[in-house]
């Protein structure tokens, strides 16, 4: 199944099983479910999947936790809304926590029990947080004119203060960010809005302490690629090993 958010219809579940049977003549897909109980998912615009749960963000209701163990019959388990989550924009899950960027910055929600999510005191003010990507003990937030915000989240409920990287003002419209990591190399691929795609080296074999589990990043802009229109998001690469 594929899970799609729609600002009007909420969560749409699509059966894509025909893509897996090796027959190119039947590659038709169909809607398996449309889920928006009492309008709880109206305004949905972002989703991430972790195990049997979908974490759906709605600009109107906040963070919604949905049981998708039976994909054609999703169940809404819980919602974390205002004042804890205000007009959320992106969410990622790491271990027991959901990291959410909203109108106010980066927020942390304990989802140890998905049916009973708990808004923690973990808050990092970021003026224009738009997207985020997690890698080990750091959160990387696309922060508009402030570039990429790097936040130490080793202690999720007590995150560190953000460090902003703009490459001397070159990154000025950061809208999306995705981290690529292979062995000792870590790179941030930044959708820099009107400026196109940016590639930021975070760690490589020349970085002090690079052999550690989570060495401190030393960001450096190493490449740029202009795009025909605004660059808004960067897809995550295929995970292996």
Helices and strands as residue ranges (DSSP letters): E 2-6, E 10-15, G 17-20, G 24-26, E 30-35, G 37-39, E 44-50, E 53-58, E 62-67, G 71-73, E 75-80, E 90-94, E 97-102, E 105-110, G 114-116, E 118-125, E 131-135, E 138-142, E 148-152, G 156-158, E 163-165, E 176-182, E 185-191, E 197-203, E 220-225
